[in-house]
Amino acid sequence: MQNRVALIGIIIENTDSIERLNHILSEYSQHIIGRMGIPYHEKGINIISITVDAPQNVTSALSGKIGSLQGITAKTIYASDKK
């Protein structure tokens, strides 16, 4: 299966889930090409963007695992698969 570049946007509202989130991200580290985190203290949330280069089923599995964590929301957007 061909790799696609995607961006996973993550909103963390429950910091109790951060340890599990980091564990999941380390499981997929071979596909992660960039990560940026922004604490938004005024709103009491954290925002993370993860850029991946992976087959679409791997990206979907990663996003699904992240989104299943309590107090964490994840949404994925894909780059076009044009060359």
PDB file of N, CA, C and O in Angstrom:
ATOM      1  N   MET A   1       0.840  -1.175   0.000  1.00  0.00           N
ATOM      2  CA  MET A   1       0.000   0.000   0.000  1.00  0.00           C
ATOM      3  C   MET A   1       0.891   1.245   0.000  1.00  0.00           C
ATOM      4  O   MET A   1       1.912   1.291   0.686  1.00  0.00           O
ATOM      5  N   GLN A   2       0.496   2.232  -0.764  1.00  0.00           N
ATOM      6  CA  GLN A   2       1.279   3.458  -0.921  1.00  0.00           C
ATOM      7  C   GLN A   2       1.120   4.376   0.293  1.00  0.00           C
ATOM      8  O   GLN A   2       0.034   4.505   0.858  1.00  0.00           O
ATOM      9  N   ASN A   3       2.219   5.003   0.673  1.00  0.00           N
ATOM     10  CA  ASN A   3       2.182   5.964   1.775  1.00  0.00           C
ATOM     11  C   ASN A   3       1.505   7.258   1.347  1.00  0.00           C
ATOM     12  O   ASN A   3       1.559   7.660   0.184  1.00  0.00           O
ATOM     13  N   ARG A   4       0.858   7.904   2.330  1.00  0.00           N
ATOM     14  CA  ARG A   4       0.287   9.226   2.130  1.00  0.00           C
ATOM     15  C   ARG A   4       0.700  10.097   3.300  1.00  0.00           C
ATOM     16  O   ARG A   4       0.814   9.629   4.433  1.00  0.00           O
ATOM     17  N   VAL A   5       0.922  11.360   3.013  1.00  0.00           N
ATOM     18  CA  VAL A   5       1.241  12.322   4.059  1.00  0.00           C
ATOM     19  C   VAL A   5      -0.078  12.806   4.647  1.00  0.00           C
ATOM     20  O   VAL A   5      -1.026  13.113   3.924  1.00  0.00           O
ATOM     21  N   ALA A   6      -0.116  12.866   5.976  1.00  0.00           N
ATOM     22  CA  ALA A   6      -1.331  13.307   6.655  1.00  0.00           C
ATOM     23  C   ALA A   6      -0.959  14.123   7.883  1.00  0.00           C
ATOM     24  O   ALA A   6       0.148  14.025   8.413  1.00  0.00           O
ATOM     25  N   LEU A   7      -1.911  14.925   8.315  1.00  0.00           N
ATOM     26  CA  LEU A   7      -1.764  15.717   9.533  1.00  0.00           C
ATOM     27  C   LEU A   7      -2.859  15.283  10.496  1.00  0.00           C
ATOM     28  O   LEU A   7      -4.041  15.284  10.153  1.00  0.00           O
ATOM     29  N   ILE A   8      -2.453  14.912  11.705  1.00  0.00           N
ATOM     30  CA  ILE A   8      -3.414  14.556  12.744  1.00  0.00           C
ATOM     31  C   ILE A   8      -3.427  15.696  13.751  1.00  0.00           C
ATOM     32  O   ILE A   8      -2.419  15.977  14.399  1.00  0.00           O
ATOM     33  N   GLY A   9      -4.571  16.346  13.877  1.00  0.00           N
ATOM     34  CA  GLY A   9      -4.756  17.410  14.857  1.00  0.00           C
ATOM     35  C   GLY A   9      -5.318  16.813  16.134  1.00  0.00           C
ATOM     36  O   GLY A   9      -6.311  16.087  16.092  1.00  0.00           O
ATOM     37  N   ILE A  10      -4.700  17.108  17.266  1.00  0.00           N
ATOM     38  CA  ILE A  10      -5.083  16.521  18.544  1.00  0.00           C
ATOM     39  C   ILE A  10      -5.368  17.640  19.541  1.00  0.00           C
ATOM     40  O   ILE A  10      -4.561  18.553  19.712  1.00  0.00           O
ATOM     41  N   ILE A  11      -6.524  17.558  20.196  1.00  0.00           N
ATOM     42  CA  ILE A  11      -6.881  18.477  21.279  1.00  0.00           C
ATOM     43  C   ILE A  11      -6.936  17.661  22.566  1.00  0.00           C
ATOM     44  O   ILE A  11      -7.655  16.664  22.647  1.00  0.00           O
ATOM     45  N   ILE A  12      -6.180  18.086  23.563  1.00  0.00           N
ATOM     46  CA  ILE A  12      -6.134  17.377  24.844  1.00  0.00           C
ATOM     47  C   ILE A  12      -6.836  18.230  25.892  1.00  0.00           C
ATOM     48  O   ILE A  12      -6.404  19.338  26.209  1.00  0.00           O
ATOM     49  N   GLU A  13      -7.920  17.693  26.416  1.00  0.00           N
ATOM     50  CA  GLU A  13      -8.664  18.370  27.482  1.00  0.00           C
ATOM     51  C   GLU A  13      -8.506  17.648  28.820  1.00  0.00           C
ATOM     52  O   GLU A  13      -8.863  18.189  29.866  1.00  0.00           O
ATOM     53  N   ASN A  14      -7.974  16.436  28.786  1.00  0.00           N
ATOM     54  CA  ASN A  14      -7.775  15.632  29.989  1.00  0.00           C
ATOM     55  C   ASN A  14      -6.305  15.219  30.063  1.00  0.00           C
ATOM     56  O   ASN A  14      -5.880  14.300  29.363  1.00  0.00           O
ATOM     57  N   THR A  15      -5.544  15.887  30.897  1.00  0.00           N
ATOM     58  CA  THR A  15      -4.108  15.608  30.971  1.00  0.00           C
ATOM     59  C   THR A  15      -3.808  14.231  31.558  1.00  0.00           C
ATOM     60  O   THR A  15      -2.676  13.757  31.462  1.00  0.00           O
ATOM     61  N   ASP A  16      -4.795  13.587  32.160  1.00  0.00           N
ATOM     62  CA  ASP A  16      -4.580  12.232  32.675  1.00  0.00           C
ATOM     63  C   ASP A  16      -4.309  11.239  31.551  1.00  0.00           C
ATOM     64  O   ASP A  16      -3.768  10.162  31.803  1.00  0.00           O
ATOM     65  N   SER A  17      -4.671  11.578  30.320  1.00  0.00           N
ATOM     66  CA  SER A  17      -4.490  10.683  29.180  1.00  0.00           C
ATOM     67  C   SER A  17      -3.178  10.914  28.430  1.00  0.00           C
ATOM     68  O   SER A  17      -2.899  10.209  27.461  1.00  0.00           O
ATOM     69  N   ILE A  18      -2.377  11.874  28.853  1.00  0.00           N
ATOM     70  CA  ILE A  18      -1.159  12.216  28.113  1.00  0.00           C
ATOM     71  C   ILE A  18      -0.145  11.080  28.101  1.00  0.00           C
ATOM     72  O   ILE A  18       0.491  10.833  27.077  1.00  0.00           O
ATOM     73  N   GLU A  19       0.015  10.391  29.215  1.00  0.00           N
ATOM     74  CA  GLU A  19       0.980   9.281  29.256  1.00  0.00           C
ATOM     75  C   GLU A  19       0.617   8.213  28.231  1.00  0.00           C
ATOM     76  O   GLU A  19       1.489   7.717  27.517  1.00  0.00           O
ATOM     77  N   ARG A  20      -0.652   7.860  28.156  1.00  0.00           N
ATOM     78  CA  ARG A  20      -1.104   6.851  27.184  1.00  0.00           C
ATOM     79  C   ARG A  20      -0.932   7.384  25.757  1.00  0.00           C
ATOM     80  O   ARG A  20      -0.535   6.633  24.867  1.00  0.00           O
ATOM     81  N   LEU A  21      -1.223   8.662  25.529  1.00  0.00           N
ATOM     82  CA  LEU A  21      -1.026   9.265  24.215  1.00  0.00           C
ATOM     83  C   LEU A  21       0.424   9.146  23.777  1.00  0.00           C
ATOM     84  O   LEU A  21       0.701   8.731  22.652  1.00  0.00           O
ATOM     85  N   ASN A  22       1.346   9.503  24.651  1.00  0.00           N
ATOM     86  CA  ASN A  22       2.768   9.427  24.307  1.00  0.00           C
ATOM     87  C   ASN A  22       3.202   7.996  24.018  1.00  0.00           C
ATOM     88  O   ASN A  22       4.057   7.768  23.163  1.00  0.00           O
ATOM     89  N   HIS A  23       2.624   7.040  24.719  1.00  0.00           N
ATOM     90  CA  HIS A  23       2.936   5.630  24.463  1.00  0.00           C
ATOM     91  C   HIS A  23       2.470   5.232  23.055  1.00  0.00           C
ATOM     92  O   HIS A  23       3.200   4.568  22.320  1.00  0.00           O
ATOM     93  N   ILE A  24       1.261   5.640  22.692  1.00  0.00           N
ATOM     94  CA  ILE A  24       0.744   5.335  21.351  1.00  0.00           C
ATOM     95  C   ILE A  24       1.617   5.980  20.285  1.00  0.00           C
ATOM     96  O   ILE A  24       1.956   5.340  19.290  1.00  0.00           O
ATOM     97  N   LEU A  25       1.983   7.240  20.485  1.00  0.00           N
ATOM     98  CA  LEU A  25       2.826   7.931  19.506  1.00  0.00           C
ATOM     99  C   LEU A  25       4.178   7.245  19.352  1.00  0.00           C
ATOM    100  O   LEU A  25       4.710   7.175  18.244  1.00  0.00           O
ATOM    101  N   SER A  26       4.736   6.743  20.439  1.00  0.00           N
ATOM    102  CA  SER A  26       6.030   6.051  20.339  1.00  0.00           C
ATOM    103  C   SER A  26       5.890   4.746  19.563  1.00  0.00           C
ATOM    104  O   SER A  26       6.833   4.332  18.888  1.00  0.00           O
ATOM    105  N   GLU A  27       4.727   4.086  19.645  1.00  0.00           N
ATOM    106  CA  GLU A  27       4.489   2.860  18.874  1.00  0.00           C
ATOM    107  C   GLU A  27       4.509   3.134  17.369  1.00  0.00           C
ATOM    108  O   GLU A  27       4.858   2.255  16.581  1.00  0.00           O
ATOM    109  N   TYR A  28       4.139   4.341  16.975  1.00  0.00           N
ATOM    110  CA  TYR A  28       4.061   4.709  15.557  1.00  0.00           C
ATOM    111  C   TYR A  28       5.188   5.645  15.146  1.00  0.00           C
ATOM    112  O   TYR A  28       5.099   6.285  14.098  1.00  0.00           O
ATOM    113  N   SER A  29       6.229   5.740  15.932  1.00  0.00           N
ATOM    114  CA  SER A  29       7.288   6.728  15.696  1.00  0.00           C
ATOM    115  C   SER A  29       7.964   6.585  14.333  1.00  0.00           C
ATOM    116  O   SER A  29       8.456   7.572  13.787  1.00  0.00           O
ATOM    117  N   GLN A  30       7.996   5.383  13.781  1.00  0.00           N
ATOM    118  CA  GLN A  30       8.655   5.197  12.480  1.00  0.00           C
ATOM    119  C   GLN A  30       7.892   5.898  11.354  1.00  0.00           C
ATOM    120  O   GLN A  30       8.438   6.096  10.269  1.00  0.00           O
ATOM    121  N   HIS A  31       6.637   6.272  11.601  1.00  0.00           N
ATOM    122  CA  HIS A  31       5.824   6.952  10.586  1.00  0.00           C
ATOM    123  C   HIS A  31       5.707   8.457  10.831  1.00  0.00           C
ATOM    124  O   HIS A  31       5.258   9.191   9.951  1.00  0.00           O
ATOM    125  N   ILE A  32       6.103   8.918  12.006  1.00  0.00           N
ATOM    126  CA  ILE A  32       5.954  10.329  12.360  1.00  0.00           C
ATOM    127  C   ILE A  32       7.136  11.122  11.829  1.00  0.00           C
ATOM    128  O   ILE A  32       8.290  10.809  12.120  1.00  0.00           O
ATOM    129  N   ILE A  33       6.833  12.168  11.036  1.00  0.00           N
ATOM    130  CA  ILE A  33       7.913  12.990  10.484  1.00  0.00           C
ATOM    131  C   ILE A  33       7.998  14.351  11.159  1.00  0.00           C
ATOM    132  O   ILE A  33       8.949  15.098  10.932  1.00  0.00           O
ATOM    133  N   GLY A  34       7.006  14.678  11.988  1.00  0.00           N
ATOM    134  CA  GLY A  34       7.055  15.941  12.714  1.00  0.00           C
ATOM    135  C   GLY A  34       5.978  16.005  13.775  1.00  0.00           C
ATOM    136  O   GLY A  34       4.926  15.378  13.660  1.00  0.00           O
ATOM    137  N   ARG A  35       6.265  16.781  14.817  1.00  0.00           N
ATOM    138  CA  ARG A  35       5.320  16.937  15.923  1.00  0.00           C
ATOM    139  C   ARG A  35       5.483  18.337  16.497  1.00  0.00           C
ATOM    140  O   ARG A  35       6.600  18.805  16.715  1.00  0.00           O
ATOM    141  N   MET A  36       4.351  19.001  16.741  1.00  0.00           N
ATOM    142  CA  MET A  36       4.386  20.319  17.356  1.00  0.00           C
ATOM    143  C   MET A  36       3.310  20.370  18.435  1.00  0.00           C
ATOM    144  O   MET A  36       2.158  20.018  18.184  1.00  0.00           O
ATOM    145  N   GLY A  37       3.679  20.800  19.613  1.00  0.00           N
ATOM    146  CA  GLY A  37       2.727  20.917  20.707  1.00  0.00           C
ATOM    147  C   GLY A  37       2.620  22.347  21.191  1.00  0.00           C
ATOM    148  O   GLY A  37       3.618  23.060  21.296  1.00  0.00           O
ATOM    149  N   ILE A  38       1.391  22.758  21.487  1.00  0.00           N
ATOM    150  CA  ILE A  38       1.138  24.113  21.962  1.00  0.00           C
ATOM    151  C   ILE A  38       0.253  24.047  23.199  1.00  0.00           C
ATOM    152  O   ILE A  38      -0.900  23.624  23.108  1.00  0.00           O
ATOM    153  N   PRO A  39       0.772  24.458  24.351  1.00  0.00           N
ATOM    154  CA  PRO A  39      -0.106  24.551  25.521  1.00  0.00           C
ATOM    155  C   PRO A  39      -0.912  25.840  25.427  1.00  0.00           C
ATOM    156  O   PRO A  39      -0.356  26.909  25.171  1.00  0.00           O
ATOM    157  N   TYR A  40      -2.211  25.739  25.634  1.00  0.00           N
ATOM    158  CA  TYR A  40      -3.079  26.912  25.595  1.00  0.00           C
ATOM    159  C   TYR A  40      -3.636  27.083  27.004  1.00  0.00           C
ATOM    160  O   TYR A  40      -4.746  26.651  27.315  1.00  0.00           O
ATOM    161  N   HIS A  41      -2.832  27.725  27.843  1.00  0.00           N
ATOM    162  CA  HIS A  41      -3.136  27.835  29.262  1.00  0.00           C
ATOM    163  C   HIS A  41      -4.448  28.555  29.541  1.00  0.00           C
ATOM    164  O   HIS A  41      -5.175  28.188  30.464  1.00  0.00           O
ATOM    165  N   GLU A  42      -4.755  29.575  28.752  1.00  0.00           N
ATOM    166  CA  GLU A  42      -5.977  30.344  28.983  1.00  0.00           C
ATOM    167  C   GLU A  42      -7.238  29.492  28.852  1.00  0.00           C
ATOM    168  O   GLU A  42      -8.242  29.763  29.510  1.00  0.00           O
ATOM    169  N   LYS A  43      -7.189  28.475  28.012  1.00  0.00           N
ATOM    170  CA  LYS A  43      -8.340  27.599  27.801  1.00  0.00           C
ATOM    171  C   LYS A  43      -8.194  26.262  28.528  1.00  0.00           C
ATOM    172  O   LYS A  43      -9.131  25.463  28.548  1.00  0.00           O
ATOM    173  N   GLY A  44      -7.040  26.016  29.119  1.00  0.00           N
ATOM    174  CA  GLY A  44      -6.808  24.767  29.848  1.00  0.00           C
ATOM    175  C   GLY A  44      -6.727  23.543  28.953  1.00  0.00           C
ATOM    176  O   GLY A  44      -7.103  22.445  29.363  1.00  0.00           O
ATOM    177  N   ILE A  45      -6.232  23.727  27.715  1.00  0.00           N
ATOM    178  CA  ILE A  45      -6.086  22.611  26.783  1.00  0.00           C
ATOM    179  C   ILE A  45      -4.679  22.597  26.208  1.00  0.00           C
ATOM    180  O   ILE A  45      -3.926  23.562  26.339  1.00  0.00           O
ATOM    181  N   ASN A  46      -4.345  21.499  25.577  1.00  0.00           N
ATOM    182  CA  ASN A  46      -3.097  21.373  24.823  1.00  0.00           C
ATOM    183  C   ASN A  46      -3.453  20.972  23.402  1.00  0.00           C
ATOM    184  O   ASN A  46      -4.389  20.206  23.172  1.00  0.00           O
ATOM    185  N   ILE A  47      -2.694  21.501  22.456  1.00  0.00           N
ATOM    186  CA  ILE A  47      -2.932  21.228  21.046  1.00  0.00           C
ATOM    187  C   ILE A  47      -1.659  20.621  20.473  1.00  0.00           C
ATOM    188  O   ILE A  47      -0.566  21.162  20.647  1.00  0.00           O
ATOM    189  N   ILE A  48      -1.812  19.496  19.791  1.00  0.00           N
ATOM    190  CA  ILE A  48      -0.662  18.835  19.175  1.00  0.00           C
ATOM    191  C   ILE A  48      -0.994  18.571  17.712  1.00  0.00           C
ATOM    192  O   ILE A  48      -2.102  18.145  17.385  1.00  0.00           O
ATOM    193  N   SER A  49      -0.039  18.823  16.845  1.00  0.00           N
ATOM    194  CA  SER A  49      -0.182  18.408  15.446  1.00  0.00           C
ATOM    195  C   SER A  49       0.925  17.404  15.144  1.00  0.00           C
ATOM    196  O   SER A  49       2.095  17.625  15.455  1.00  0.00           O
ATOM    197  N   ILE A  50       0.526  16.311  14.536  1.00  0.00           N
ATOM    198  CA  ILE A  50       1.440  15.231  14.177  1.00  0.00           C
ATOM    199  C   ILE A  50       1.396  15.073  12.661  1.00  0.00           C
ATOM    200  O   ILE A  50       0.319  14.915  12.086  1.00  0.00           O
ATOM    201  N   THR A  51       2.539  15.113  12.021  1.00  0.00           N
ATOM    202  CA  THR A  51       2.618  14.872  10.587  1.00  0.00           C
ATOM    203  C   THR A  51       3.165  13.468  10.376  1.00  0.00           C
ATOM    204  O   THR A  51       4.202  13.104  10.931  1.00  0.00           O
ATOM    205  N   VAL A  52       2.462  12.688   9.574  1.00  0.00           N
ATOM    206  CA  VAL A  52       2.872  11.301   9.337  1.00  0.00           C
ATOM    207  C   VAL A  52       3.004  11.036   7.849  1.00  0.00           C
ATOM    208  O   VAL A  52       2.372  11.695   7.023  1.00  0.00           O
ATOM    209  N   ASP A  53       3.827  10.073   7.530  1.00  0.00           N
ATOM    210  CA  ASP A  53       3.976   9.556   6.168  1.00  0.00           C
ATOM    211  C   ASP A  53       3.836   8.050   6.296  1.00  0.00           C
ATOM    212  O   ASP A  53       4.783   7.355   6.664  1.00  0.00           O
ATOM    213  N   ALA A  54       2.635   7.548   5.987  1.00  0.00           N
ATOM    214  CA  ALA A  54       2.327   6.146   6.244  1.00  0.00           C
ATOM    215  C   ALA A  54       1.199   5.694   5.331  1.00  0.00           C
ATOM    216  O   ALA A  54       0.503   6.523   4.743  1.00  0.00           O
ATOM    217  N   PRO A  55       1.013   4.377   5.208  1.00  0.00           N
ATOM    218  CA  PRO A  55      -0.175   3.900   4.502  1.00  0.00           C
ATOM    219  C   PRO A  55      -1.429   4.420   5.207  1.00  0.00           C
ATOM    220  O   PRO A  55      -1.426   4.623   6.421  1.00  0.00           O
ATOM    221  N   GLN A  56      -2.489   4.631   4.445  1.00  0.00           N
ATOM    222  CA  GLN A  56      -3.696   5.227   5.000  1.00  0.00           C
ATOM    223  C   GLN A  56      -4.272   4.390   6.140  1.00  0.00           C
ATOM    224  O   GLN A  56      -4.808   4.952   7.096  1.00  0.00           O
ATOM    225  N   ASN A  57      -4.177   3.064   6.065  1.00  0.00           N
ATOM    226  CA  ASN A  57      -4.719   2.236   7.145  1.00  0.00           C
ATOM    227  C   ASN A  57      -3.931   2.402   8.436  1.00  0.00           C
ATOM    228  O   ASN A  57      -4.506   2.303   9.521  1.00  0.00           O
ATOM    229  N   VAL A  58      -2.641   2.650   8.345  1.00  0.00           N
ATOM    230  CA  VAL A  58      -1.814   2.881   9.537  1.00  0.00           C
ATOM    231  C   VAL A  58      -2.180   4.223  10.161  1.00  0.00           C
ATOM    232  O   VAL A  58      -2.339   4.322  11.378  1.00  0.00           O
ATOM    233  N   THR A  59      -2.314   5.257   9.330  1.00  0.00           N
ATOM    234  CA  THR A  59      -2.701   6.580   9.824  1.00  0.00           C
ATOM    235  C   THR A  59      -4.075   6.527  10.475  1.00  0.00           C
ATOM    236  O   THR A  59      -4.284   7.122  11.532  1.00  0.00           O
ATOM    237  N   SER A  60      -5.003   5.828   9.860  1.00  0.00           N
ATOM    238  CA  SER A  60      -6.349   5.709  10.430  1.00  0.00           C
ATOM    239  C   SER A  60      -6.325   4.982  11.771  1.00  0.00           C
ATOM    240  O   SER A  60      -7.031   5.366  12.703  1.00  0.00           O
ATOM    241  N   ALA A  61      -5.512   3.932  11.865  1.00  0.00           N
ATOM    242  CA  ALA A  61      -5.398   3.195  13.128  1.00  0.00           C
ATOM    243  C   ALA A  61      -4.822   4.086  14.221  1.00  0.00           C
ATOM    244  O   ALA A  61      -5.309   4.081  15.351  1.00  0.00           O
ATOM    245  N   LEU A  62      -3.787   4.850  13.884  1.00  0.00           N
ATOM    246  CA  LEU A  62      -3.172   5.764  14.847  1.00  0.00           C
ATOM    247  C   LEU A  62      -4.184   6.806  15.315  1.00  0.00           C
ATOM    248  O   LEU A  62      -4.334   7.029  16.517  1.00  0.00           O
ATOM    249  N   SER A  63      -4.871   7.437  14.386  1.00  0.00           N
ATOM    250  CA  SER A  63      -5.850   8.459  14.733  1.00  0.00           C
ATOM    251  C   SER A  63      -6.985   7.871  15.580  1.00  0.00           C
ATOM    252  O   SER A  63      -7.448   8.505  16.529  1.00  0.00           O
ATOM    253  N   GLY A  64      -7.421   6.681  15.239  1.00  0.00           N
ATOM    254  CA  GLY A  64      -8.479   6.031  15.998  1.00  0.00           C
ATOM    255  C   GLY A  64      -8.081   5.720  17.428  1.00  0.00           C
ATOM    256  O   GLY A  64      -8.864   5.915  18.357  1.00  0.00           O
ATOM    257  N   LYS A  65      -6.847   5.230  17.603  1.00  0.00           N
ATOM    258  CA  LYS A  65      -6.352   4.938  18.957  1.00  0.00           C
ATOM    259  C   LYS A  65      -6.260   6.212  19.788  1.00  0.00           C
ATOM    260  O   LYS A  65      -6.616   6.226  20.966  1.00  0.00           O
ATOM    261  N   ILE A  66      -5.779   7.279  19.160  1.00  0.00           N
ATOM    262  CA  ILE A  66      -5.669   8.557  19.871  1.00  0.00           C
ATOM    263  C   ILE A  66      -7.058   9.065  20.246  1.00  0.00           C
ATOM    264  O   ILE A  66      -7.287   9.478  21.383  1.00  0.00           O
ATOM    265  N   GLY A  67      -7.974   9.035  19.297  1.00  0.00           N
ATOM    266  CA  GLY A  67      -9.318   9.538  19.526  1.00  0.00           C
ATOM    267  C   GLY A  67     -10.118   8.745  20.540  1.00  0.00           C
ATOM    268  O   GLY A  67     -11.108   9.241  21.077  1.00  0.00           O
ATOM    269  N   SER A  68      -9.697   7.516  20.807  1.00  0.00           N
ATOM    270  CA  SER A  68     -10.413   6.692  21.782  1.00  0.00           C
ATOM    271  C   SER A  68     -10.013   7.015  23.222  1.00  0.00           C
ATOM    272  O   SER A  68     -10.650   6.543  24.164  1.00  0.00           O
ATOM    273  N   LEU A  69      -8.974   7.806  23.392  1.00  0.00           N
ATOM    274  CA  LEU A  69      -8.537   8.168  24.734  1.00  0.00           C
ATOM    275  C   LEU A  69      -9.508   9.181  25.343  1.00  0.00           C
ATOM    276  O   LEU A  69      -9.994  10.080  24.658  1.00  0.00           O
ATOM    277  N   GLN A  70      -9.778   9.024  26.621  1.00  0.00           N
ATOM    278  CA  GLN A  70     -10.722   9.917  27.296  1.00  0.00           C
ATOM    279  C   GLN A  70     -10.166  11.339  27.363  1.00  0.00           C
ATOM    280  O   GLN A  70      -9.033  11.559  27.792  1.00  0.00           O
ATOM    281  N   GLY A  71     -10.986  12.299  26.930  1.00  0.00           N
ATOM    282  CA  GLY A  71     -10.598  13.704  26.990  1.00  0.00           C
ATOM    283  C   GLY A  71      -9.680  14.144  25.879  1.00  0.00           C
ATOM    284  O   GLY A  71      -9.094  15.224  25.952  1.00  0.00           O
ATOM    285  N   ILE A  72      -9.540  13.314  24.829  1.00  0.00           N
ATOM    286  CA  ILE A  72      -8.683  13.651  23.691  1.00  0.00           C
ATOM    287  C   ILE A  72      -9.499  13.493  22.408  1.00  0.00           C
ATOM    288  O   ILE A  72     -10.205  12.501  22.222  1.00  0.00           O
ATOM    289  N   THR A  73      -9.388  14.483  21.536  1.00  0.00           N
ATOM    290  CA  THR A  73     -10.046  14.457  20.233  1.00  0.00           C
ATOM    291  C   THR A  73      -8.977  14.480  19.160  1.00  0.00           C
ATOM    292  O   THR A  73      -7.999  15.219  19.277  1.00  0.00           O
ATOM    293  N   ALA A  74      -9.147  13.680  18.114  1.00  0.00           N
ATOM    294  CA  ALA A  74      -8.191  13.653  17.004  1.00  0.00           C
ATOM    295  C   ALA A  74      -8.939  13.688  15.679  1.00  0.00           C
ATOM    296  O   ALA A  74      -9.945  13.000  15.504  1.00  0.00           O
ATOM    297  N   LYS A  75      -8.444  14.487  14.755  1.00  0.00           N
ATOM    298  CA  LYS A  75      -8.987  14.565  13.399  1.00  0.00           C
ATOM    299  C   LYS A  75      -7.822  14.510  12.419  1.00  0.00           C
ATOM    300  O   LYS A  75      -6.747  15.050  12.683  1.00  0.00           O
ATOM    301  N   THR A  76      -8.045  13.860  11.299  1.00  0.00           N
ATOM    302  CA  THR A  76      -6.979  13.650  10.318  1.00  0.00           C
ATOM    303  C   THR A  76      -7.344  14.277   8.983  1.00  0.00           C
ATOM    304  O   THR A  76      -8.482  14.179   8.524  1.00  0.00           O
ATOM    305  N   ILE A  77      -6.358  14.926   8.367  1.00  0.00           N
ATOM    306  CA  ILE A  77      -6.506  15.399   6.991  1.00  0.00           C
ATOM    307  C   ILE A  77      -5.340  14.845   6.189  1.00  0.00           C
ATOM    308  O   ILE A  77      -4.218  14.726   6.681  1.00  0.00           O
ATOM    309  N   TYR A  78      -5.638  14.511   4.944  1.00  0.00           N
ATOM    310  CA  TYR A  78      -4.637  13.896   4.071  1.00  0.00           C
ATOM    311  C   TYR A  78      -4.237  14.848   2.948  1.00  0.00           C
ATOM    312  O   TYR A  78      -5.059  15.597   2.421  1.00  0.00           O
ATOM    313  N   ALA A  79      -2.952  14.798   2.597  1.00  0.00           N
ATOM    314  CA  ALA A  79      -2.496  15.488   1.399  1.00  0.00           C
ATOM    315  C   ALA A  79      -3.022  14.714   0.198  1.00  0.00           C
ATOM    316  O   ALA A  79      -3.245  13.506   0.278  1.00  0.00           O
ATOM    317  N   SER A  80      -3.217  15.410  -0.907  1.00  0.00           N
ATOM    318  CA  SER A  80      -3.666  14.693  -2.112  1.00  0.00           C
ATOM    319  C   SER A  80      -2.601  13.682  -2.488  1.00  0.00           C
ATOM    320  O   SER A  80      -1.420  13.873  -2.198  1.00  0.00           O
ATOM    321  N   ASP A  81      -3.024  12.602  -3.136  1.00  0.00           N
ATOM    322  CA  ASP A  81      -2.058  11.563  -3.484  1.00  0.00           C
ATOM    323  C   ASP A  81      -1.506  11.771  -4.890  1.00  0.00           C
ATOM    324  O   ASP A  81      -1.005  10.833  -5.509  1.00  0.00           O
ATOM    325  N   LYS A  82      -1.598  13.003  -5.393  1.00  0.00           N
ATOM    326  CA  LYS A  82      -1.010  13.355  -6.682  1.00  0.00           C
ATOM    327  C   LYS A  82       0.505  13.356  -6.556  1.00  0.00           C
ATOM    328  O   LYS A  82       1.053  13.639  -5.491  1.00  0.00           O
ATOM    329  N   LYS A  83       1.162  13.041  -7.638  1.00  0.00           N
ATOM    330  CA  LYS A  83       2.634  13.056  -7.619  1.00  0.00           C
ATOM    331  C   LYS A  83       3.147  14.164  -8.464  1.00  0.00           C
ATOM    332  O   LYS A  83       4.360  14.343  -8.578  1.00  0.00           O
TER     333      LYS A  83
END
